[in-house]
Amino acid sequence: MRRVRAFDQTLPIDDALPALTAALAQRNAAVLVAPPGAGKTTRVPLVLLDEDWRGDGRIILLEPRRLAARAAAERMASTLGEQVGETVGLRVRLGSKISGRTRIEVVTEGVFARMILDDPELSGVAAVLFDEFHERSLDADLGLALALDAQQGLREDLRVLVMSATLDGARVARLLDDAPVIESLGRSFPVETRYLGRDPRARIEDQTASAVRRALGEEDGDALVFLPGQAEIRRTGERLREQLGGPVDVVELHGGLDPREQDRAIRGSQPGRRKVVLATSIAETSLTIEGVRIVIDAGLARVPAFEPALGLTRLETVRVSRAAADQRRGRAGRTEPGVCYRLWEEAATGSLEAFQQPEMLAADLAGLVLDLAAWGVSDIRQLAWLDPPPEPAVAEARKLLMELGALDADARITSRGAKIRRLPLPPRLAAMVLDAASIGAEREAAEIALLLVERGLGGDGTDLAHRLDLFRRDRSSRAEDSRRLAKAWASEAAGLMKDDRRPAEPPSVGALLARAYPDRVAQARGKPGDFRLANGRGASIDPAEALARELFIAIAELAGAAGTGRIRLAAAIERGEVEVMFGGAIREGEEITFDASAMALRARSTKRLGALVLADAPKPPPRDEAGARALAAGIALAGIERLPWTKSLDQWRDRVGFLRRAEGEPWPDVSDEALAMEAKTWLAPFVSGKASLSEISASDLDAALKSLLPYDLSRRLDVEAPTHFEAPTGSRVVVDYSGEEPSIEIRVQELFGLDTHPALAGGRVPLVLHLLSPAHRPVQVTRDLPGFWRGSWASVRSDMRGRYPRHPWPEDPRVAEATRKAKPRGT
């Protein structure tokens, strides 16, 4: 008969435990939804220890953060009257406490992902419990996908339990093959919510400090304050320590602290004193902070945002979701009635997103894609995901991994990729440590990698070299543990690269960092502190920082929107190091530009690394085909009318345009717009060897233009759109094609004897005749000369013969002789 474990303290989750144990006795998966404070984290694993299906297998409890994992392990061990490392063990990056007696292992989500990848069968594991799954970290989503895949193909007996306080349980249940959903009502005390609003002009730390002072004056008990990041926590703490009097302790709580400092924040305040805990979102769930009945919520969180187009992850400050705001509010009612002060208007709550965006949808997926390649999956759709990885981010991840040599062209893991995976680091950093190991710099590279993944080590300064120095001199237990971990990474990397080691000069911190982030090598531009990254993005640093005066830096961390990025962590790198490291990627070339003010080509010789200009010097412009194309394009942009047009060339264009209007194809479009668009095709071949507009002659333009017409069209042009009209007198009159209809101006006497109207375009289009008097004044406009002779000529003759008696005005001009002359005097 199964033994029922007894506990000294009852918890709200206890009422749901019979349904949970019954579900897991029948099924290999379940979902547990229980509110904060219900006790699911520390009670469920202990209860499952006594289930028959467990046998002697271990229970793995996943926590999103080390602080929560350590607190859960200590609480369960205390419940059993033991120390961590006995029945209940802990497995985290900076230290593990595991023994042969351990049957419950509390691990962080990232550690579990490596565990299952190294042992897909999860040998000796009976159940995997995903706690606080609503936080939807990338490692949790990956771990669940791999656990379900292992359960389906290798371990049908493996139990998977997803637990959360705020979660769409039905949606998760569908992912788990319609697993049963067990809900616990939990128990919480009432929390009054007070909205303080937010002045957008005030700094968040000033408004938060003001809210803390107000809350402490209005309410009893300790306060938990939620802020987006360590910088805001530090600045708010400085203000409160200056402003608060009396027995009030101001403490910080975030992932960058030493465990002892974190424990100090979690413990209750000393008798006769009050405590203000300034925390990031690390304190939203899992932890119970003793004595807290006041919550002040700034309503903000700092999250990573990946930009696939740039291959860049930046930190972004965003509004929290409604679920997160409710979680924060609930912290005030864990042990007694409380109060929550919110730094926004009540109406704004409705506009908050319902749930926090899964990290899967906004993260760099390089590590995930490499892990899946190691799992043997190239098509991510093969696995079960609550939210599938976005294809653009997957494509960018594969591209990066191929550049790192971790994947081959078929997206399969390579031997180098396997080495990169051996180091428990993001692929870029693992590749950096491996490359550094090849030149004997693995220890420094490992320490740099550690500073990038472990927040708070070495302080929070912007200069990575300075942080590294502070870290090496830090004698705290966290720093000591971290140095041991970095040493282990370095030793592993040296072993992996033992056959590829070669002596080299010790690289700078910036040079090592650039091995991980070659696209984030940046060059100074313009004012101090302003930089351009190799990937083309702009970023800036406080001009007062020493790094602001460097010519080149390598950037590890950015915050802010695209185009206005703020550099949070970087290191200086010498130009020589850039040129040596990236010699294969540096492109030497010639840049040709068109100076519109001088209407001439300019040329410069350049050396570029991505968007960075390493060298730039003027040189004579090229007089070859490339130069001709650049000159033609520049002139087209400045305006085709700037070319040396003549009246003859203008008429040629008008003639071609006339025939295009009359017939359409095959006559080319010779409008300004069309000529400008195709300038590289028709103009460039005829300006080869020239470098400015002034060198182009009318004959060059003539040859270029006329190349647009093949021989047969050129012959037709002369026939169907002649340049001149030959009158019966022999006069050659220029035909004007610039209007909608071709026309000429001619004295009427020169057309005597002509009884057919002149036409163009093969007789299809009549030539418009502007008939003039002997004094070249307008007489008549006609498109039908025979009709004019037979019609209105009589009236014109009557009017004109009195004015110009010395010129002939015959009654029937159709049979009269054309003339350019007046009658002899006396006739």
Secondary structure, 3 states (H helix, E strand, C coil): CCCCCCCCCCCHHHHHHHHHHHHHHHCCEEEEECCCCCCHHHHHHHHHCCCHHHCCCEEEEEECCHHHHHHHHHHHHHHCCCCCCCCEEEEECCEEECCCCCCEEEEEHHHHHHHHHHCCCCCCEEEEEECCHHHCCHHHHHHHHHHHHHHHHCCCCCEEEEEECCCCHHHHHHHCCCCCEEECCCCCCCEEEEECCCCCCCCHHHHHHHHHHHHHHHCCCEEEEECCCHHHHHHHHHHHHHHCCCCEEEEEECCCCCHHHHHHHHCCCCCCCEEEEEECHHHCCCCCCCCEEEEEECCEEEEEEEECCCCEEEEEEEECCHHHHHHHHHHHHCCCCEEEEECCCHHHHHHCCCCCCCHHHCCCCHHHHHHHHHHCCCCHHHCCCCCCCCHHHHHHHHHHHHHCCCECCCCCECHHHHHHHHCCCCHHHHHHHHHHHCCCCHHHHHHHHHHHHCCCCCCCCCEHHHHHHHHHHCCCHHHHHHHHHHHHHHHHHHHHCHHHCCCCCCCCHHHHHHHHCHHHEEEECCCCCEEEECCCCEEECCCCCHHHHCCEEEEEEEECCCCCEEEEEEEECCHHHHHHHCCCCCEEEEEEEEECCCCEEEEEEEEEECCEEEEEEEECCCCCHHHHHHHHHHHHHHCHHHCCCCHHHHHHHHHHHHHHHHHCCCCCCCCHHHHHHCHHHHCHHHCCCCCEHHHCCHHHHHHHHHCCCCHHHHHHHHHHCCCEEECCCCCEEECECCCCCCEEEEEHHHHCCCCCCCEECCCCEECEEEEECCCCCEEEEECCHHHHHHCCHHHHHHHHHHHCCCCCCCCCHHHCCCCCCCCCCCC
